[in-house]
Amino acid sequence: MSSAGHTDGYGIYLINEKGKELIGVREDDDKISYSIEKDTVNICRDAFHKAKHLEVIEIPASVRIIEENAFSHGPRDLNFICHSDAFLYQDGFLIDLDRHALLLYTGSASEIRIPETVEIIGREAFCSCLTDTIMLGETIREIHEDAFTTCRMERVSFSKWNAYVYFPQKDIRLRQHMLDGFGRNGLFDFARYDNDLSAGFIEDERMKMIAARLKWPLHLTKETEEKFRTLIAGHLDAAVRAVGEADDLMTMKMFLETDLINQNNIEECLETLHSLKDLEAYAYVSDYQNQHFHKQEFDFDI
């Protein structure tokens, strides 16, 4: 059977031995909704690459295949009306039920918990997503490369290991390089991430990421752990100052929890926080000292 082209004025279709496939759409700045033709069986990769302002796409019952990246390069604020029993669209998640694969997330929640039915996160499923936290459940067994490309998330939770990994918000290029670690060397390339952390300046976001790696040392080698501890111990004043100036009490708490701030250096840290006039952090660290460390008593015989 030879292939034949067809268009309804917006969608571009190819009819071949597989049936009718939607292979693309025309540029149309005024188009905000589109109903895919009812006898379509496949939505091809990059089919909606040229879509500009679509808000609603209706998927007919005939569709059995949606290729990864079919919608990824289109607008973020999409909604689907899905009539096909091969897919589920709920709470912003478009899921391929046969493959247990997340094809796209279109929601805007600040914290996302991926449904337990999902085992695979497809390419660019979270492309340009603006969420803060993504929680990967224990069912996730595969993440395809570029799943989180240009995603703005601050942290991801690996629920299976009860661990968090943080990503920079200021350094966009570094964030993207770290996000590219998903789908490499298993679910995530921790060695790549740790290597990125090992090179750079003492600044607040880097301190947060290092403290988080020490608190949740998932796939953290002893050699890398020692490298991180040596780095901060050698620049403790700068590290505490960077975190204090950022008003980042959470990272200060992780410094204490991971023994980066300890009985031997806590007075130095308190002096730094006092000089910054960071009263909240100073009070917390001081209370921690009183609760966990015995103050050295003065020897009157000296």
Secondary structure, 3 states (H helix, E strand, C coil): CCCEEEECCCEEEEEECCEEEEEEECCCCCCCEEECCCCEEEECCCCCCCCCCCCEEEECCCCCEECCCCCCCCCCCCEEEECCCCEEEECCEEEECCCCEEEEECCCCCEEECCCCCCEECCCCCCCCCCCEEEECCCCCEECCCCCCCCCCCEEEEHHHCEEEECCCCCHHHHHHHHCCECCCCCECHHHHHHHHHCCCCCHHHHHHHHHHHHCCCCCCHHHHHHHHHHHHHCHHHHHHHHHHCCCHHHHHHHHHCCCCCCCCHHHHHHHHHHHCCHHHHHHHHHHHHHHCCCCCCCCCC
